[in-house]
Amino acid sequence: MQALHRDKGKGNLKDLLSGREANGIVFTTMQKFSEGNGPLSERCNIIVMVDEAHRGQYGLTEEIRPDGTISIGAAKLVRDALPNASYIGFTGTPIALDGRNTREVFGDYIDIYDMTQAVEDEATVPVYYESRVVALNLDADALESLDNAYKEFSDKHDEETAQRSKHLMSGLDGILGAPETVADLCRDIVSHYEANRAGLLAGKAMIVAYSRPIAMKIYYELMHLRPEWSDKVGVVMTTSNQDPEEWFDVVGGKDHKAEMERRFKSDDDPLKIAIVVDMWLTGFDVPSLATMYMYKPMKGYNLMQAIARVNRVYPGKEGGLIVDYIGIASALKYAMKSYTNRDRRNYGDMDVAKTAYPKFQEKLSVCRDLLHGTRYRKRVFTSDKVTLATLISECADWLLNPACEEVRDDFLKQAQLLAKAESLCKSMISEEDQHEAAFLDVLRVQVMRILGRSGTGGGGMTYEEFNRRVAAILEQSVHSEGVIDLFDSKDKVEVSLFDEGFLEEIRRMKEKNIAYETLKRLIKEQVRDYRKTSVVQAEKFSDMLQRSVNGYLNGMLSNAQVIEELLKMAHEMMAEREEGKKLGLGKEELAFYDALTKPQAVKDFYDNDQLVAITRELTEQLRNNATIDWQRKESARAGMRRSIKRLLKKYKYPPDGQEEALDTVMRQCELWADSRVMD
């Protein structure tokens, strides 16, 4: 068995390795290798595994600094200590810079799990980029300072470069922290967020500030622009004793930061926008986070790890969006050089102006072509909700025609792709195109819901929700009065197959395809309910529904005729339920009564009072004899069947030659038992 050790210094590490020929796992840190001289072990069967291998594992040779001191890289220190070991590095962000090349230090890749594969496996979503640098009105000198800063900072670690970078960055702080620039930034963020991102998923967004003072300036400016956002915006960054006292009221201490983390990770919490500097840019996951406003120059693995905060998978999330105010486009492309060829091909250009927006335009054109027969564009550009609701109803009715099945399926697919593309590039889309796209998406969701499918690609909606939506459709289609919101979540109106007024409204609907699909859906739901409770009713109405649908699809029935068939079925269901009430039977008892009376000869042989008495005694016996787990034991189920047969024999049921009736009763008993298990 392998031993597990955690070293306590270089001496201890050397003791752990000396005299050992094999086995053993040792955890250590890089600092230990700078202590002392000489190798720790010259064994060749040591494997060194380095996590986050892109960070400091560089410098295979010694370098002389301008001040005459010698710089020894971390890679050389480790290899001097373990000269004959084999080295394996693990990283999600390999880099290939001058003097800092991950593959040069650790060798070629053993195994690759790239961005493309992660997206295909639905482990991550793609990240896209939108430039808003122009919104800051930066002059040519300021833009040149940004470019110079990108060229200098973080690529090398020699003292000369570090001092040059420090000088450039101090000047950059003055440019990016200028009051007018921060004001422009915040006005654009507010506008962009409210118009395009606030209603997306949980509305979570992150603002990455260049420095701590600038983070606070952004916070105060946002509070000036939107005082009501006090609970929506927070700042997360390190603090020091030298910070202005008023900062502490905003940033708080350790407990406050922990509370901020809890709140930001909660989709329902009002905290939606986090202003950060360095904290939360690595190892911090909020799946619903879909927007990052970048106001900090970043490069290489630091940049790639930061933007990965928005690539986590979340239902309905098409991708993460980086809104760039600092000019990171070149840095993104440069950082991608170390990625696989297919990653560079698929994600090398993340600009939504070149990816999502052309896709949006393409899908909008396709949807227009598919709906050409409706001529919806003549009436869609209006703010009148009644007109739009009526148009949605008419277009849905057109799509639900059986002759349009292929067009309908294609439209549902293309309209969903349109909505996904729009979620990434909405700020680039004209108001007219946004209006049209919104209409198409509502139409898509409406048709999906009428058909009983999910409107968002997830699981099916509840029966109660469907009732509310159908009520809204009927309201707009039959009455067409007042302002109607088809998808008002506060709409509590319900429809029912057992409501005569509802059935009459269905009959009067001019959108016959909607009426047909609505009735069919509701009857299917009722049949599904019968399958849990009543063998006889489930078989009866399932067969009736199938015959009506087949007749309609085969052209034997018009849509008006099939609607009448379905209405007749609904009335029969209503009559069956009313009969149970007249007999004084509950839902379970009525199911047994239907099973007992399925053969007409049974009603001829017994009077109704006898059948009701048999029904009640049968139901009571099942309830009394059913133990907690009897359904799981075949012997117990067999015993239950024997007791049922004895009861029926007592009443001489069934009449001679009606053995099928006994089989029906037994199947109803089995269904009753199984439904009890599910409940």
Order of alpha helices (4+ residues) and beta strands (2+ residues): beta-alpha-beta-beta-beta-beta-alpha-beta-beta-beta-alpha-alpha-beta-alpha-alpha-alpha-beta-alpha-beta-alpha-alpha-beta-beta-alpha-beta-alpha-alpha-alpha-alpha-alpha-alpha-alpha-alpha-alpha-alpha-alpha-alpha-alpha-alpha-alpha-alpha
